[in-house]
């Protein structure tokens, strides 16, 4: 697979150091929860023996961390506003 993948990636300008089947596998496991999948699904897809392995394998991207922080800040701001009920 690597013998086919690397030349194809180079031809498309998509090759980088460390690119290969393993980087595609890691990307799949990392992105699955970002598009609505669960950690259980990611673990099953990767065929990991347990979710702990999947957790160590997964990279939480900075963009995703920022998105989650903004959501939390939005909820905190909403909770801090006084209720307008009854007025």
Phi, psi and omega in degrees: 000315181300323181295334178269320186294311184300310179297323179294319178295318178298316181298330180265000181074026183249006182278147176206160179302130181092354179289135178174187181304322181293322179292326176293320178297314179297318178299318179299313180293322180291316186279337183306309178295332181291338180253017173108356178282161179265166177294329177295316178297316179299318179297318180293316180300319181283348183061037176282148182294329177206167183291336178301319178298316180298319180299319180289333184279331187277138176254123175270112185289151181301320179301316180294319178300318179296317179301314181293320178298317179297320178298316180296316179298321178297317178294320179295318180296319179296319181291332183280342180288139177293145180292140180262005182292139175085001180254000000 
